[in-house]
Structures are given as C-alpha cells and as structure tokens.
Amino acid sequence: MSTQEFNAKLLETEKSLKYFALSLSKDSENAKDLVQETFLKAIKNRNKYISDTNMKAWLFTILRNTYINQVTKLSSKNTINDDSENNYLIKNKKNNNESTESKIYKSELDDAVSMLSDEYRIPFTKFYDGYKYKEIAEETNLPIGTVKSRIFFFFFLLIKSLKTLS
C-alpha cells in the first residue's frame, strides 16, 4: 500500500474516530487531541499495519489504548501511596485555579473544620498538610490504626457539620 493510499484511508476514518474519542473522553477538545495523536501514532507505525486488513479497527485500537494510557497517567499523577503496612491509595486533587465561588466554599469548609474536636481535627489537618500516617502517629502518640480511623471518621463528621451549616 502506497503512502497516499494509506493517508487517504486514514482520513476516511476521521469522523468515526472523533465520535469514538468523544464517547471516551466526554470532551470535544480532548477528543480532537486523541484523534490527532492516533493519526500521529498510525503514521509512525505505518509499517506495522498489514495491508488488506481492517484499518478502522486498527485505528480504533490505537485510539482506545492512547486514551487508556492518558487516563492511567493522570490517575497515577493524582494518587499518593502512603507506604503504611496497609498501602492505602489516596487521591490528591488540589486545584490551584480557585474561583471566587470555590474560595467561599473553602471558607465555609475551614469554619466547619475549626468547629470539630481536636481529637479528629489534628490528625486530619496534619494528613491534609502532607504528613504520613506514621509521622502523625508518632507526633500524636497514637497507634497508626487510630490515626487512620480518626481521619476517616473526620470526613463523616465534617459532612454532618456542613449539612447543619447550610
């Protein structure tokens, strides 16, 4: 298959690939990026395409794998392993682009946090500030399991507290 034929077949699938990418990413800009990256990978790996096979299926596979790799990469960037004996995974979702509305919510959240007892608040705030469970346990003279459960229960107390504020 010549380069022109390959490129022509590639472009014939563009619309289908866009719909598939949109169904995966749920965002039109991300879908466009996925299609472009799929085309780039297909062109780079043209020698791996076997002529007279289903090019559309080959491209869909490339697109799907690209999407999965992106999601996995983003997920691993936003995950922290606490290195304790239980190896909990914690999602890290700090956002530096705070809107005015989110600043108001943060203020309400800070008020709710300050109203809760030190028994739960101190381990949680240390955890939120980046301390590991073991460090918090040593600093507060509590068993590591107690620290973990207090942080866990803090979330429930906080939710309850926020519901009463609104």
N, CA, C and O of each residue as an XYZ file, in Angstrom:
664
protein
N       0.861     -1.177      0.000
C       0.000      0.000      0.000
C       0.902      1.233      0.000
O       1.835      1.337      0.797
N       0.606      2.163     -0.908
C       1.412      3.379     -1.001
C       1.066      4.336      0.143
O       0.053      4.180      0.824
N       1.920      5.311      0.327
C       1.712      6.303      1.378
C       0.436      7.094      1.123
O      -0.294      7.405      2.064
N       0.162      7.420     -0.116
C      -1.046      8.172     -0.455
C      -2.302      7.360     -0.147
O      -3.271      7.891      0.395
N      -2.283      6.090     -0.488
C      -3.437      5.234     -0.189
C      -3.639      5.111      1.322
O      -4.761      5.177      1.825
N      -2.535      4.933      2.023
C      -2.606      4.814      3.483
C      -3.212      6.088      4.088
O      -4.116      6.018      4.921
N      -2.706      7.248      3.662
C      -3.200      8.521      4.189
C      -4.669      8.754      3.828
O      -5.429      9.294      4.632
N      -5.062      8.352      2.635
C      -6.459      8.507      2.218
C      -7.373      7.654      3.100
O      -8.425      8.117      3.541
N      -6.966      6.399      3.355
C      -7.763      5.528      4.227
C      -7.817      6.095      5.650
O      -8.838      6.023      6.334
N      -6.698      6.651      6.061
C      -6.606      7.237      7.393
C      -7.621      8.368      7.534
O      -8.353      8.435      8.522
N      -7.660      9.239      6.561
C      -8.565     10.393      6.619
C     -10.041      9.992      6.498
O     -10.916     10.694      7.006
N     -10.317      8.876      5.832
C     -11.699      8.395      5.715
C     -12.295      8.041      7.078
O     -13.509      8.112      7.270
N     -11.451      7.670      7.998
C     -11.930      7.233      9.323
C     -12.024      8.364     10.339
O     -12.439      8.144     11.477
N     -11.645      9.561      9.940
C     -11.565     10.673     10.897
C     -12.875     10.919     11.646
O     -12.871     11.071     12.868
N     -13.978     10.958     10.932
C     -15.261     11.239     11.566
C     -15.631     10.155     12.590
O     -16.077     10.467     13.694
N     -15.446      8.904     12.224
C     -15.744      7.789     13.136
C     -14.851      7.846     14.369
O     -15.296      7.604     15.491
N     -13.587      8.171     14.138
C     -12.648      8.261     15.260
C     -13.029      9.391     16.218
O     -12.911      9.250     17.435
N     -13.487     10.513     15.656
C     -13.905     11.644     16.506
C     -15.079     11.251     17.398
O     -15.096     11.576     18.585
N     -16.051     10.559     16.833
C     -17.206     10.121     17.629
C     -16.778      9.146     18.729
O     -17.246      9.222     19.865
N     -15.885      8.236     18.367
C     -15.408      7.263     19.348
C     -14.614      7.962     20.457
O     -14.790      7.661     21.638
N     -13.749      8.886     20.072
C     -12.946      9.632     21.048
C     -13.842     10.459     21.964
O     -13.591     10.552     23.165
N     -14.871     11.049     21.404
C     -15.807     11.832     22.203
C     -16.578     10.944     23.180
O     -16.860     11.354     24.306
N     -16.910      9.751     22.757
C     -17.615      8.832     23.664
C     -16.721      8.408     24.830
O     -17.217      8.118     25.918
N     -15.423      8.372     24.608
C     -14.496      8.002     25.679
C     -14.186      9.179     26.598
O     -14.274      9.064     27.820
N     -13.825     10.300     26.005
C     -13.329     11.420     26.806
C     -14.417     12.369     27.304
O     -14.209     13.086     28.283
N     -15.556     12.382     26.649
C     -16.677     13.261     27.017
C     -16.331     14.755     26.908
O     -17.004     15.600     27.499
N     -15.278     15.067     26.148
C     -14.858     16.453     25.968
C     -14.370     16.617     24.530
O     -13.505     15.867     24.077
N     -14.924     17.595     23.813
C     -14.615     17.717     22.386
C     -13.144     18.056     22.127
O     -12.564     17.556     21.164
N     -12.532     18.892     22.966
C     -11.116     19.229     22.763
C     -10.226     18.017     23.012
O      -9.291     17.762     22.254
N     -10.515     17.277     24.067
C      -9.747     16.056     24.338
C      -9.940     15.035     23.225
O      -9.009     14.316     22.863
N     -11.157     14.974     22.684
C     -11.440     14.040     21.587
C     -10.612     14.405     20.357
O     -10.051     13.525     19.705
N     -10.534     15.697     20.037
C      -9.720     16.126     18.889
C      -8.254     15.762     19.099
O      -7.581     15.295     18.180
N      -7.765     15.984     20.331
C      -6.374     15.645     20.638
C      -6.126     14.143     20.504
O      -5.084     13.717     20.005
N      -7.092     13.353     20.954
C      -6.966     11.895     20.841
C      -6.876     11.456     19.386
O      -6.063     10.601     19.037
N      -7.712     12.044     18.544
C      -7.702     11.692     17.120
C      -6.365     12.086     16.490
O      -5.783     11.322     15.721
N      -5.890     13.276     16.823
C      -4.597     13.709     16.270
C      -3.468     12.780     16.709
O      -2.611     12.402     15.910
N      -3.482     12.423     17.984
C      -2.446     11.527     18.482
C      -2.561     10.145     17.835
O      -1.552      9.492     17.567
N      -3.780      9.713     17.591
C      -3.992      8.429     16.914
C      -3.422      8.479     15.506
O      -2.736      7.550     15.080
N      -3.698      9.549     14.785
C      -3.150      9.701     13.433
C      -1.625      9.704     13.471
O      -0.978      9.060     12.645
N      -1.058     10.420     14.419
C       0.394     10.502     14.539
C       0.997      9.117     14.791
O       1.985      8.734     14.163
N       0.389      8.378     15.714
C       0.886      7.025     16.017
C       0.707      6.092     14.814
O       1.565      5.253     14.539
N      -0.399      6.242     14.112
C      -0.639      5.394     12.935
C       0.402      5.668     11.855
O       0.916      4.740     11.231
N       0.707      6.929     11.641
C       1.699      7.281     10.616
C       3.082      6.781     11.028
O       3.825      6.247     10.204
N       3.422      6.958     12.306
C       4.725      6.480     12.790
C       4.845      4.964     12.694
O       5.931      4.439     12.448
N       3.736      4.261     12.887
C       3.745      2.794     12.901
C       3.118      2.205     11.640
O       2.593      1.092     11.664
N       3.174      2.939     10.562
C       2.575      2.506      9.300
C       3.096      1.138      8.871
O       2.358      0.329      8.308
N       4.365      0.892      9.140
C       4.971     -0.381      8.742
C       4.375     -1.574      9.494
O       4.537     -2.716      9.065
N       3.688     -1.320     10.610
C       3.076     -2.406     11.385
C       1.668     -2.743     10.893
O       1.100     -3.773     11.256
N       1.116     -1.859     10.063
C      -0.225     -2.109      9.520
C      -0.114     -3.128      8.389
O       0.704     -2.992      7.480
N      -0.946     -4.131      8.471
C      -0.952     -5.184      7.442
C      -1.997     -4.804      6.395
O      -3.174     -4.631      6.712
N      -1.551     -4.675      5.143
C      -2.462     -4.301      4.049
C      -3.612     -5.290      3.946
O      -3.471     -6.465      4.287
N      -4.731     -4.807      3.479
C      -5.936     -5.606      3.278
C      -6.552     -6.120      4.585
O      -7.304     -7.094      4.583
N      -6.227     -5.456      5.695
C      -6.924     -5.750      6.955
C      -7.763     -4.529      7.302
O      -7.681     -3.499      6.634
N      -8.554     -4.647      8.330
C      -9.481     -3.585      8.713
C      -8.724     -2.428      9.377
O      -8.380     -2.491     10.557
N      -8.474     -1.373      8.596
C      -7.735     -0.224      9.110
C      -8.514      0.487     10.214
O      -7.932      0.964     11.188
N      -9.829      0.551     10.053
C     -10.663      1.239     11.043
C     -10.512      0.565     12.411
O     -10.376      1.258     13.419
N     -10.532     -0.739     12.464
C     -10.363     -1.464     13.730
C      -8.977     -1.200     14.312
O      -8.831     -1.031     15.522
N      -7.960     -1.165     13.450
C      -6.597     -0.901     13.886
C      -6.505      0.484     14.516
O      -5.890      0.654     15.569
N      -7.116      1.469     13.870
C      -7.089      2.845     14.380
C      -7.901      2.985     15.674
O      -7.491      3.703     16.586
N      -9.031      2.312     15.756
C      -9.841      2.349     16.974
C      -9.048      1.768     18.149
O      -9.128      2.265     19.272
N      -8.295      0.726     17.875
C      -7.472      0.112     18.922
C      -6.386      1.075     19.382
O      -6.134      1.204     20.580
N      -5.750      1.743     18.445
C      -4.723      2.735     18.791
C      -5.341      3.849     19.632
O      -4.778      4.250     20.651
N      -6.497      4.346     19.203
C      -7.169      5.429     19.924
C      -7.542      4.987     21.342
O      -7.292      5.705     22.310
N      -8.141      3.801     21.453
C      -8.548      3.301     22.762
C      -7.347      3.145     23.691
O      -7.406      3.546     24.853
N      -6.267      2.569     23.191
C      -5.071      2.378     24.004
C      -4.435      3.711     24.403
O      -3.926      3.852     25.515
N      -4.467      4.678     23.500
C      -3.955      6.008     23.809
C      -4.774      6.638     24.929
O      -4.223      7.224     25.862
N      -6.081      6.513     24.828
C      -6.967      7.057     25.872
C      -6.697      6.388     27.220
O      -6.586      7.065     28.243
N      -6.592      5.074     27.219
C      -6.343      4.335     28.469
C      -5.010      4.757     29.075
O      -4.907      4.929     30.289
N      -3.996      4.923     28.242
C      -2.685      5.356     28.742
C      -2.753      6.754     29.345
O      -2.116      7.017     30.365
N      -3.517      7.651     28.729
C      -3.661      9.012     29.260
C      -4.375      8.998     30.612
O      -3.955      9.676     31.551
N      -5.446      8.229     30.702
C      -6.205      8.149     31.951
C      -5.341      7.545     33.050
O      -5.354      8.022     34.185
N      -4.599      6.507     32.721
C      -3.723      5.858     33.698
C      -2.646      6.821     34.173
O      -2.341      6.891     35.364
N      -2.074      7.561     33.236
C      -1.023      8.511     33.587
C      -1.565      9.611     34.505
O      -0.929      9.963     35.499
N      -2.734     10.148     34.172
C      -3.341     11.187     35.012
C      -3.704     10.642     36.384
O      -3.511     11.310     37.400
N      -4.222      9.441     36.406
C      -4.611      8.830     37.668
C      -3.402      8.617     38.564
O      -3.474      8.855     39.770
N      -2.302      8.173     37.992
C      -1.120      7.930     38.814
C      -0.500      9.232     39.298
O       0.120      9.254     40.360
N      -0.652     10.320     38.544
C      -0.160     11.622     38.997
C      -0.952     12.117     40.193
O      -0.409     12.810     41.055
N      -2.226     11.770     40.254
C      -3.096     12.255     41.316
C      -3.285     11.251     42.438
O      -4.230     11.373     43.218
N      -2.410     10.265     42.536
C      -2.528      9.247     43.569
C      -1.281      9.245     44.425
O      -0.164      9.349     43.919
N      -1.481      9.126     45.720
C      -0.374      9.078     46.663
C      -0.435      7.733     47.358
O      -1.502      7.319     47.812
N       0.684      7.050     47.448
C       0.755      5.806     48.202
C       1.341      6.157     49.563
O       2.438      6.711     49.638
N       0.627      5.844     50.633
C       1.059      6.275     51.958
C       2.155      5.413     52.570
O       2.644      5.742     53.651
N       2.557      4.335     51.929
C       3.643      3.455     52.364
C       3.438      2.839     53.742
O       4.403      2.375     54.350
N       2.227      2.823     54.243
C       1.976      2.159     55.520
C       1.815      0.673     55.248
O       1.820      0.242     54.094
N       1.673     -0.103     56.300
C       1.558     -1.547     56.113
C       0.309     -1.929     55.335
O       0.268     -3.010     54.747
N      -0.715     -1.073     55.311
C      -1.945     -1.371     54.570
C      -1.930     -0.828     53.149
O      -2.808     -1.163     52.352
N      -0.947      0.005     52.817
C      -0.792      0.587     51.480
C      -2.074      1.205     50.947
O      -2.549      0.810     49.882
N      -2.633      2.149     51.653
C      -3.812      2.863     51.182
C      -3.426      3.759     50.017
O      -2.316      4.288     49.970
N      -4.348      3.925     49.077
C      -4.147      4.868     47.986
C      -5.053      6.053     48.226
O      -6.236      5.897     48.528
N      -4.494      7.226     48.089
C      -5.245      8.440     48.360
C      -5.218      9.296     47.109
O      -4.160      9.506     46.515
N      -6.367      9.784     46.714
C      -6.419     10.653     45.559
C      -6.055     12.064     45.992
O      -6.586     12.575     46.977
N      -5.148     12.690     45.253
C      -4.689     14.037     45.546
C      -5.302     14.963     44.514
O      -4.919     14.934     43.345
N      -6.235     15.770     44.929
C      -6.937     16.615     43.969
C      -6.868     18.078     44.378
O      -7.905     18.715     44.564
N      -5.674     18.614     44.519
C      -5.530     20.028     44.821
C      -5.679     20.807     43.524
O      -5.144     20.408     42.489
N      -6.402     21.912     43.577
C      -6.626     22.726     42.398
C      -6.094     24.120     42.668
O      -6.540     24.788     43.600
N      -5.150     24.558     41.865
C      -4.546     25.866     42.068
C      -5.356     26.990     41.436
O      -5.115     28.156     41.749
N      -6.294     26.686     40.573
C      -7.096     27.692     39.896
C      -8.432     27.847     40.604
O      -9.466     27.405     40.104
N      -8.403     28.478     41.773
C      -9.622     28.590     42.559
C     -10.469     29.762     42.070
O      -9.955     30.856     41.838
N     -11.753     29.526     41.920
C     -12.675     30.582     41.568
C     -13.150     31.251     42.853
O     -12.890     30.761     43.952
N     -13.835     32.353     42.707
C     -14.378     33.054     43.875
C     -15.344     32.155     44.617
O     -15.355     32.123     45.847
N     -16.156     31.423     43.868
C     -17.127     30.517     44.480
C     -16.424     29.435     45.294
O     -16.853     29.110     46.401
N     -15.353     28.881     44.748
C     -14.648     27.828     45.478
C     -13.948     28.390     46.710
O     -13.785     27.682     47.703
N     -13.534     29.652     46.658
C     -12.929     30.293     47.840
C     -13.960     30.459     48.945
O     -13.640     30.314     50.125
N     -15.205     30.763     48.564
C     -16.285     30.888     49.548
C     -16.547     29.529     50.183
O     -16.676     29.420     51.402
N     -16.625     28.492     49.351
C     -16.833     27.141     49.877
C     -15.683     26.728     50.795
O     -15.899     26.082     51.821
N     -14.457     27.108     50.417
C     -13.294     26.779     51.232
C     -13.399     27.480     52.578
O     -13.046     26.899     53.604
N     -13.876     28.712     52.589
C     -14.052     29.438     53.839
C     -15.073     28.731     54.732
O     -14.854     28.580     55.934
N     -16.188     28.301     54.138
C     -17.200     27.558     54.901
C     -16.626     26.242     55.409
O     -16.915     25.818     56.528
N     -15.825     25.613     54.590
C     -15.202     24.352     54.966
C     -14.234     24.567     56.134
O     -14.220     23.788     57.086
N     -13.427     25.631     56.053
C     -12.496     25.935     57.142
C     -13.238     26.194     58.446
O     -12.793     25.771     59.513
N     -14.384     26.898     58.360
C     -15.194     27.146     59.551
C     -15.697     25.833     60.147
O     -15.654     25.636     61.361
N     -16.173     24.941     59.284
C     -16.687     23.651     59.749
C     -15.568     22.822     60.373
O     -15.771     22.160     61.390
N     -14.396     22.862     59.763
C     -13.252     22.110     60.283
C     -12.869     22.626     61.663
O     -12.595     21.833     62.563
N     -12.846     23.943     61.840
C     -12.434     24.513     63.119
C     -13.414     24.198     64.244
O     -13.029     24.228     65.413
N     -14.677     23.894     63.920
C     -15.679     23.590     64.949
C     -15.584     22.151     65.457
O     -16.123     21.839     66.519
N     -14.913     21.277     64.720
C     -14.828     19.880     65.137
C     -13.744     19.701     66.208
O     -12.817     20.504     66.306
N     -13.873     18.646     67.002
C     -12.967     18.452     68.135
C     -11.538     18.160     67.673
O     -11.308     17.592     66.605
N     -10.589     18.570     68.517
C      -9.167     18.366     68.223
C      -8.826     16.898     68.028
O      -7.909     16.564     67.277
N      -9.560     16.022     68.701
C      -9.324     14.586     68.628
C      -9.299     14.102     67.167
O      -8.499     13.237     66.808
N     -10.174     14.665     66.337
C     -10.258     14.288     64.931
C      -9.586     15.317     64.032
O      -8.983     14.963     63.018
N      -9.689     16.592     64.402
C      -9.189     17.671     63.552
C      -7.672     17.641     63.407
O      -7.161     17.827     62.303
N      -6.943     17.412     64.493
C      -5.484     17.461     64.441
C      -4.922     16.387     63.504
O      -4.120     16.717     62.631
N      -5.313     15.109     63.653
C      -4.784     14.122     62.688
C      -5.152     14.460     61.243
O      -4.342     14.285     60.333
N      -6.381     14.946     61.037
C      -6.806     15.258     59.678
C      -5.990     16.401     59.090
O      -5.516     16.297     57.959
N      -5.817     17.486     59.833
C      -5.088     18.637     59.284
C      -3.631     18.281     58.999
O      -3.053     18.764     58.026
N      -3.045     17.451     59.832
C      -1.669     17.011     59.564
C      -1.633     16.154     58.296
O      -0.732     16.292     57.469
N      -2.611     15.280     58.156
C      -2.709     14.442     56.969
C      -2.896     15.319     55.732
O      -2.253     15.098     54.706
N      -3.767     16.299     55.832
C      -4.041     17.204     54.720
C      -2.789     18.012     54.354
O      -2.569     18.335     53.187
N      -1.976     18.332     55.363
C      -0.746     19.089     55.122
C       0.378     18.235     54.547
O       1.451     18.751     54.235
N       0.138     16.926     54.403
C       1.107     16.082     53.735
C       1.867     15.124     54.621
O       2.732     14.393     54.139
N       1.565     15.111     55.909
C       2.237     14.166     56.796
C       1.765     12.747     56.492
O       0.618     12.537     56.099
N       2.645     11.789     56.673
C       2.275     10.378     56.503
C       1.643      9.891     57.797
O       1.837     10.481     58.860
N       0.882      8.805     57.691
C       0.201      8.253     58.864
C       1.186      7.977     59.999
O       0.911      8.267     61.163
N       2.319      7.418     59.642
C       3.320      7.062     60.656
C       3.820      8.308     61.386
O       3.979      8.290     62.606
N       4.064      9.378     60.652
C       4.535     10.629     61.266
C       3.472     11.206     62.199
O       3.788     11.677     63.291
N       2.231     11.167     61.771
C       1.137     11.679     62.606
C       1.013     10.838     63.873
O       0.824     11.372     64.967
N       1.119      9.521     63.717
C       1.021      8.613     64.858
C       2.123      8.906     65.875
O       1.868      8.954     67.078
N       3.338      9.100     65.388
C       4.454      9.391     66.293
C       4.270     10.731     66.993
O       4.523     10.851     68.192
N       3.831     11.735     66.247
C       3.682     13.072     66.807
C       2.536     13.163     67.816
O       2.623     13.910     68.790
N       1.471     12.406     67.585
C       0.299     12.469     68.476
C       0.287     11.353     69.511
O      -0.630     11.278     70.330
N       1.297     10.484     69.484
C       1.370      9.339     70.406
C       0.137      8.448     70.319
O      -0.382      7.985     71.335
N      -0.320      8.216     69.101
C      -1.468      7.343     68.866
C      -1.032      6.184     67.987
O      -0.091      6.320     67.206
N      -1.709      5.042     68.104
C      -1.425      3.947     67.164
C      -1.817      4.361     65.747
O      -2.743      5.149     65.557
N      -1.113      3.832     64.766
C      -1.353      4.205     63.370
C      -2.784      3.887     62.940
O      -3.373      4.635     62.160
N      -3.348      2.788     63.436
C      -4.736      2.436     63.109
C      -5.717      3.471     63.633
O      -6.708      3.779     62.970
N      -5.449      4.014     64.821
C      -6.304      5.056     65.404
C      -6.237      6.324     64.557
O      -7.252      6.976     64.311
N      -5.023      6.665     64.114
C      -4.857      7.853     63.268
C      -5.673      7.695     61.989
O      -6.389      8.612     61.588
N      -5.565      6.537     61.353
C      -6.297      6.297     60.108
C      -7.800      6.366     60.317
O      -8.516      6.958     59.510
N      -8.284      5.758     61.406
C      -9.733      5.769     61.632
C     -10.221      7.167     61.996
O     -11.327      7.545     61.610
N      -9.421      7.948     62.733
C      -9.843      9.320     63.067
C      -9.916     10.192     61.823
O     -10.819     11.018     61.691
N      -8.980     10.010     60.923
C      -9.026     10.759     59.658
C     -10.253     10.336     58.859
O     -10.951     11.175     58.290
N     -10.509      9.045     58.821
C     -11.667      8.511     58.104
C     -12.968      9.046     58.705
O     -13.845      9.501     57.969
N     -13.102      8.998     60.032
C     -14.327      9.474     60.682
C     -14.466     10.988     60.603
O     -15.573     11.524     60.644
N     -13.333     11.669     60.491
C     -13.379     13.119     60.369
C     -14.209     13.532     59.159
O     -14.963     14.504     59.218
N     -14.068     12.797     58.072
C     -14.836     13.123     56.867
C     -16.338     13.049     57.144
O     -17.087     13.924     56.711
N     -16.783     12.026     57.853
C     -18.205     11.903     58.168
C     -18.665     13.028     59.081
O     -19.746     13.584     58.886
N     -17.854     13.367     60.072
C     -18.203     14.467     60.977
C     -18.251     15.790     60.214
O     -19.119     16.629     60.456
N     -17.325     15.960     59.307
C     -17.274     17.183     58.516
C     -18.510     17.317     57.632
O     -19.099     18.395     57.548
N     -18.899     16.248     56.984
C     -20.097     16.266     56.134
C     -21.325     16.596     56.966
O     -22.163     17.401     56.560
N     -21.425     15.973     58.123
C     -22.551     16.232     59.017
C     -22.551     17.708     59.449
O     -23.599     18.354     59.481
N     -21.393     18.214     59.771
C     -21.248     19.605     60.192
C     -21.625     20.569     59.065
O     -22.288     21.578     59.305
N     -21.207     20.260     57.847
C     -21.527     21.123     56.720
C     -23.031     21.117     56.422
O     -23.592     22.145     56.041
N     -23.677     19.972     56.593
C     -25.120     19.900     56.365
C     -25.884     20.777     57.345
O     -26.899     21.374     56.985
N     -25.406     20.858     58.579
C     -26.095     21.691     59.567
C     -25.846     23.175     59.326
O     -26.668     24.009     59.707
N     -24.716     23.516     58.693
C     -24.428     24.914     58.389
C     -25.290     25.448     57.248
O     -25.613     26.635     57.214
N     -25.661     24.571     56.313
C     -26.413     25.054     55.141
C     -27.886     25.030     55.350
O     -28.642     25.407     54.454
